[in-house]
Amino acid sequence: MSDLTQLEQEILGGVAAAGDESALEAVRIATMGKSGSVSGLLKTLGGMTPDERRTTGAAINQLKDRVTAALIARKDALKGVALDARLATETVDVTLPTREGPNEAGRVHPISQVIDELTAIFADMGFAVAEGPDIETDENNFTKLNFPEGHPAREMHDTFYFNPKPDGSRLLLRTHTSPVQIRTMEAKKPPIRVIIPGRTYRSDSDQTHTPMFHQVEGLVIDKSAHMGHLKWILEEFCKAFFEVDQVKMRFRPSFFPFTEPSLEVDIQCRREKGEIRFGEGNDWLEILGCGMVHPNVLRNVGIDPNEYQGFAWGMGIDRIAMLKYGMADLRQFFEADVRWLSHYGFRPLDFPTLAGGLS
């Protein structure tokens, strides 16, 4: 029995000396494992007499219970020490500001925001949104829109053409969103009332031009559509978009192949300290072109111009975004600069509405 007492003292000394859980586990394995010292004693019981087995077996089991209890107690103590150490080193300063989540840090690009604003304004007037492909045919992009052969807009310096097909025809990147007007009029019978936002492409690049830019066009085809309706729509749009109570607009004669008569529209503004304010002042700024749909365009899509007439307008989304939000260089829209986007971008959950305010 003295051997068991000595063994117990050695084991308990090893348990007490274990400085961490891995060291304590080594003591447990050396003691209680299959080849451990206590487990080895239990294996000797088979060679003893029944009386010796009862006496020695009880003493060994008591030793096993005391060692197990000591291991459990030491493990709990070591866990507490480890936790105290982690709490001391992994402190959190609760006075620091929290990091912004994705809904706060993310920003909607100004172009996307302005398209949403346009959609909200014209949807309130009963307009649907129409879309079409960026790659178009020469017929939809030019011919059906009453562009004659040899027109300057067909030249390579304006238009991005693809390689010719075997039959000589060529696809192109659309130079305006007007081909969607053609597709809409061919697919839908009048009355038609749509707006068409989208990307367009022209071979040009400077502070106010980029090879890829954005346009929005509007189209109304009806039996009674006239210039008075067009003027009212544009005035209401400008008041809503620039968020002013009154606007003054002037319509100047112009020329577009697909409208007759054709007009360019200026809006009253005041230039002061590098800013442009609309609805006041004595200056004028051109913002869009418009006109009555040319009868040849209606004939080209199978609409009788003796029965139906309509009007259309178009403006640059990038341009009106620059005017409204004070951006000086169009090229910055496409540079993917996170600093620029964090300054000019919009919060993703602030959806523009006429009731709640567009911006």
Secondary structure, DSSP 8 states (H G I E B T S, - for coil): -HHHHHHHHHHHHHHHH--SHHHHHHHHHHHHSTTSHHHHHHHGGGGS-HHHHHHHHHHHHHHHHHHHHHHHHHHHHHHHHHHHHHHHHS---TTS-----HHHH--B-HHHHHHHHHHHHHHHTT-EE----SEEEHHHHTGGGT--TT-GGGSTTT--B----TTS--EEE-SSSHHHHHHHHHHS-S-EEEEEEEEEE-S--BTTB-SEEEEEEEEEEESS--HHHHHHHHHHHHHHHTT-S---EEEEEEEETTEEEEEEEEEEEEEETTEEEETSSSEEEEEEEEEEE-HHHHHHTT--TTT-EEEEEEEEHHHHHHHHHT---GGGGGS--HHHHHHH-B-TT---BTTTB--
